[in-house]
Amino acid sequence: MAALPDFTLHRPATAVEATALLVAHPDARILAGGTDLLKNLRNGLGSPSALVDVSGIAGFSTIAADGAGGLVLGAGVTLATLAADAAIAQAFPALAEAAAAVAAPAHRSVATLGGNLFVDTRCAYYNQSEWWRRANAYCLKHRGDTCHVAPQGKHCYAAYCGDVAPALLVLGASVDLVGPEGPRRLPLEQLHVDDGAHPFTLRPAELVTAIRIPPPPPGARSGYRKSRIRGAIDFPLAGVAASVAVREGRLTRLAVALTGTNSRPFLLEGTDALLGTALDDADLAALSKLVHKQAGPKRTTLVGAHYRRLVAAALASRLVAMLATGSR
């Protein structure tokens, strides 16, 4: 890796100050834990004139109850904190499990919830050294005009690989944002779009300040599972979160979300058709079919796309079966 490019570091005390800095420096990048950003900058993926360190913003790393059984999580809460919080593990196990599944302990000790939500999309043609990308005429996501995954088109297929997003999706989370036009709240499922080059719906100079999770539905159980090449450090080849509730042997709730397969994390569509069932082998096969149809992995990793689709389907059916029976 090369040395970091020259930049000016700013440390605002409030979100409003941070927004003003982002307006004043349009190419600035937001810095929190920096586990993804700094590595990418060393690989030549961007050369911002300024970094805006938001870690000192008041309330940025707090965890608070919302008074109704839900949680308000500062965007700067570290993943290690989330993974170790007994109350979160009890009420929202999918989030605790997803946080614990990210990279290695040293990464989790500084990596933040907000940073993992906004982790850059990844591709075997993008996450390379500068000289390698230059030798291959770059790519559609960075300084080039061709997607090497699908050279005939003009769409970037770099995959979104954050772990916490699918967990938060099945938990019904929303995000608090602050920008030049003031604060706003957005359902998490509206934060990402299926475009590897431009995967987020943030407005210019806008940043996330908090994530809100509503109270879990009665009887709901949740969890997260991922597949990766190595047991630690690696991003998911496929990751699945699920929230399940069963009453009198019948499914009353089923939410499933995927990461690592598409350019955005997404809630699986069509799961309502399984509500009211006893979740037998035929129902689990139907769930696997939904994953097969909607997961869209491309040749963005060193592992084949079809294998990642099979893994996603297997993870989904096994996790849902486990949650439905209450086994761990």
C-alpha positions in Angstrom: 0.0 0.0 0.0 1.1 3.6 -0.7 1.3 6.4 1.9 -1.9 8.3 2.6 -2.5 11.3 0.3 -2.2 14.8 1.8 -5.3 16.1 3.4 -6.5 18.5 6.1 -8.1 16.9 9.2 -11.1 18.6 10.7 -12.6 17.6 14.1 -16.1 19.2 14.4 -17.9 19.3 17.8 -21.4 19.1 16.4 -23.2 17.5 13.4 -24.0 21.0 12.1 -20.3 21.9 12.1 -19.6 18.7 10.3 -22.2 19.5 7.6 -20.7 23.0 7.2 -17.3 21.4 6.6 -18.7 19.0 4.1 -20.3 21.9 2.2 -17.0 23.9 2.3 -15.0 20.9 1.0 -17.2 19.0 -1.5 -14.6 16.2 -2.0 -14.2 15.7 1.8 -14.7 12.2 3.3 -16.2 11.4 6.7 -13.8 9.6 9.1 -14.9 7.6 12.1 -13.1 4.3 12.7 -11.4 4.5 9.3 -11.0 0.7 8.9 -12.3 0.7 5.4 -11.7 4.3 4.3 -8.0 4.6 5.2 -7.1 1.3 3.5 -8.9 2.4 0.3 -7.1 5.8 0.4 -3.7 4.0 0.7 -4.7 1.9 -2.4 -5.3 5.1 -4.4 -9.1 4.9 -4.2 -9.7 8.6 -3.8 -7.6 11.7 -2.8 -9.8 14.0 -0.7 -8.5 17.4 0.3 -10.1 17.0 3.7 -11.2 14.4 6.2 -14.0 15.2 8.7 -13.5 13.3 11.9 -17.0 12.9 13.4 -15.9 10.8 16.4 -15.9 13.9 18.8 -19.5 14.8 18.1 -21.6 14.8 21.2 -23.9 11.7 21.4 -22.2 10.1 18.5 -21.2 7.0 20.4 -24.1 6.6 22.8 -26.7 3.9 23.2 -30.1 4.9 24.6 -33.6 3.4 25.1 -36.3 5.3 23.2 -38.9 4.8 26.0 -41.0 2.3 24.0 -38.7 -0.7 24.1 -36.6 0.3 21.1 -33.1 1.7 20.9 -31.3 4.8 19.6 -27.8 4.0 18.6 -25.3 6.7 17.8 -23.6 6.2 14.5 -20.2 6.1 16.2 -20.9 3.2 18.5 -18.2 0.7 17.9 -19.0 -2.8 16.6 -17.2 -4.3 19.6 -19.5 -2.4 21.9 -22.6 -3.7 20.1 -21.3 -7.3 20.1 -20.6 -7.2 23.8 -23.9 -5.5 24.9 -26.0 -8.1 26.8 -29.2 -6.1 26.4 -28.8 -5.9 22.7 -27.9 -9.6 22.5 -31.1 -10.4 24.4 -33.5 -8.1 22.5 -31.9 -7.8 19.1 -29.6 -10.8 18.6 -29.3 -10.4 14.9 -27.5 -7.0 15.4 -25.2 -8.4 18.1 -24.3 -11.4 15.9 -23.7 -9.3 12.8 -21.4 -6.9 14.7 -19.5 -9.8 16.1 -19.1 -11.3 12.6 -17.3 -8.2 11.2 -13.5 -8.7 10.5 -11.3 -9.2 13.6 -11.4 -8.0 17.2 -8.9 -5.1 16.5 -11.1 -3.9 13.6 -14.3 -4.1 15.7 -12.7 -2.1 18.5 -12.6 1.0 16.3 -15.0 0.3 13.4 -18.4 2.0 13.9 -22.0 1.1 13.2 -22.4 4.0 10.8 -19.2 3.1 9.0 -20.3 -0.4 8.5 -23.6 0.8 7.1 -21.7 2.9 4.6 -18.9 0.5 3.8 -17.8 0.9 0.2 -19.0 -1.7 -2.4 -16.3 -4.2 -3.3 -15.1 -5.9 -6.5 -12.1 -8.0 -7.5 -11.4 -5.4 -10.2 -11.8 -2.4 -7.9 -10.1 -3.4 -4.6 -6.6 -3.8 -6.1 -3.4 -1.8 -6.0 -3.2 1.4 -8.0 -0.7 0.0 -10.5 -2.9 -3.0 -11.1 -6.0 -0.9 -11.8 -4.0 1.4 -14.0 -2.6 -1.5 -16.0 -6.2 -2.7 -16.6 -7.5 0.8 -17.6 -9.3 1.2 -14.3 -13.0 0.4 -14.1 -16.5 2.0 -14.2 -16.5 2.6 -10.5 -13.1 4.4 -10.4 -11.7 6.5 -13.2 -12.6 4.1 -16.0 -15.6 3.7 -18.4 -15.9 -0.1 -18.5 -17.3 -2.6 -15.9 -14.9 -5.5 -16.2 -17.6 -7.8 -14.6 -20.1 -7.0 -17.4 -18.1 -5.1 -20.2 -21.1 -4.7 -22.5 -23.1 -2.6 -20.1 -22.8 0.7 -18.2 -23.8 -0.6 -14.8 -21.4 -1.3 -11.9 -21.9 -4.6 -10.2 -19.5 -4.1 -7.2 -21.1 -5.9 -4.2 -22.2 -4.3 -1.0 -20.6 -6.4 1.9 -21.6 -4.7 5.1 -22.7 -7.1 7.9 -24.9 -4.9 10.1 -27.3 -3.6 7.4 -29.2 -6.9 6.8 -29.7 -7.3 10.6 -31.0 -3.8 10.9 -33.3 -4.3 7.9 -35.1 -7.3 9.5 -35.3 -5.4 12.7 -37.1 -2.5 10.9 -34.5 0.2 11.6 -34.4 3.8 10.4 -31.6 6.3 10.3 -31.4 9.9 11.4 -29.6 12.2 9.0 -28.3 15.8 9.2 -27.5 17.9 6.1 -27.6 21.5 4.9 -31.4 21.3 4.6 -31.7 20.1 8.2 -32.4 16.8 9.8 -34.5 14.0 8.4 -35.3 10.4 9.1 -35.2 7.6 6.5 -36.2 3.9 6.6 -33.0 1.9 6.4 -34.3 0.1 3.3 -34.2 3.5 1.4 -30.6 4.2 2.3 -29.0 1.9 -0.3 -29.6 1.5 -4.1 -28.6 -1.3 -6.5 -25.7 0.6 -8.1 -22.2 -0.4 -7.2 -20.7 2.9 -8.2 -23.2 5.1 -6.3 -24.7 2.8 -3.7 -26.1 5.4 -1.2 -29.0 7.8 -1.3 -27.3 10.4 0.9 -27.7 14.0 -0.3 -24.6 16.2 -0.7 -23.0 17.1 2.6 -25.3 14.8 4.6 -24.2 12.4 7.3 -25.9 9.8 9.5 -26.1 10.6 13.2 -28.1 7.8 14.7 -29.8 4.5 14.0 -33.2 3.7 15.5 -34.6 0.2 16.1 -38.2 -0.2 17.1 -39.1 -2.7 19.9 -39.1 -6.3 18.6 -42.5 -7.8 17.8 -43.9 -10.2 20.4 -42.3 -13.6 20.2 -39.8 -12.6 17.5 -36.4 -14.2 17.3 -33.6 -12.9 15.1 -30.1 -13.9 14.0 -27.4 -13.4 11.4 -25.1 -15.8 9.6 -22.4 -15.3 7.0 -20.1 -17.3 4.7 -16.5 -16.1 4.1 -13.3 -17.6 2.9 -11.5 -17.3 6.2 -13.2 -17.5 9.6 -12.1 -14.0 10.5 -11.3 -10.7 8.8 -13.1 -11.4 5.5 -16.1 -9.7 4.1 -19.1 -12.0 3.5 -19.4 -14.0 0.3 -23.0 -14.0 1.4 -24.7 -13.0 4.6 -28.2 -13.5 5.8 -30.3 -12.0 8.6 -33.7 -13.2 9.6 -36.5 -12.3 12.1 -39.0 -15.1 12.8 -42.1 -15.5 15.0 -44.1 -18.7 15.5 -47.4 -19.1 17.3 -49.1 -22.5 17.8 -46.6 -24.0 15.3 -47.4 -21.6 12.5 -45.2 -18.7 11.2 -46.6 -15.3 12.1 -43.6 -13.3 11.1 -40.8 -13.8 8.5 -38.3 -11.2 7.4 -35.1 -12.1 5.6 -32.4 -9.8 4.4 -29.2 -10.5 2.3 -25.8 -8.9 1.9 -22.7 -9.7 -0.1 -24.6 -10.8 -3.2 -26.0 -7.6 -4.7 -24.9 -4.0 -4.9 -27.2 -3.2 -1.9 -28.4 -5.1 1.1 -32.1 -5.9 0.7 -35.2 -7.5 2.2 -36.2 -10.6 0.5 -39.6 -10.2 -1.3 -42.3 -12.8 -1.2 -41.8 -14.1 2.3 -45.4 -13.2 3.3 -46.5 -16.2 1.2 -45.0 -18.5 3.9 -46.9 -16.9 6.8 -49.3 -19.3 8.4 -47.3 -22.4 7.4 -45.8 -25.0 9.7 -42.4 -24.4 8.0 -41.8 -27.9 6.7 -39.2 -28.9 4.1 -41.4 -27.8 1.3 -41.7 -24.3 2.8 -37.9 -24.1 3.3 -37.4 -25.1 -0.3 -39.8 -22.3 -1.3 -37.7 -19.9 0.8 -34.5 -21.1 -0.9 -36.1 -20.6 -4.3 -36.9 -16.9 -3.3 -33.2 -16.4 -2.5 -32.1 -18.1 -5.7 -34.3 -15.8 -7.7 -33.5 -12.5 -6.0 -29.8 -12.9 -5.0 -27.7 -11.6 -7.9 -24.0 -12.3 -7.3 -21.7 -11.5 -10.1 -18.0 -12.2 -10.8 -16.9 -9.7 -8.1 -14.9 -12.0 -5.9 -12.5 -14.9 -6.4 -15.4 -17.3 -5.6 -18.0 -18.2 -8.3 -21.3 -16.3 -8.5 -23.4 -19.5 -8.5 -21.7 -20.8 -5.4 -22.5 -17.6 -3.5 -26.1 -17.9 -4.6 -26.2 -21.5 -3.3 -24.6 -20.4 0.0 -27.1 -17.6 0.5 -30.0 -19.9 0.0 -28.6 -22.5 2.4 -27.8 -19.9 5.0 -31.3 -18.5 4.8 -33.2 -21.8 5.1 -30.9 -23.1 7.9 -31.2 -19.8 9.9 -35.0 -19.5 9.5 -35.4 -23.2 10.5 -33.2 -22.7 13.6 -35.1 -19.5 14.7 -38.5 -21.1 14.1 -37.6 -24.1 16.4 -35.9 -21.9 18.9 -32.6 -23.9 18.6 -29.2 -22.3 18.6 
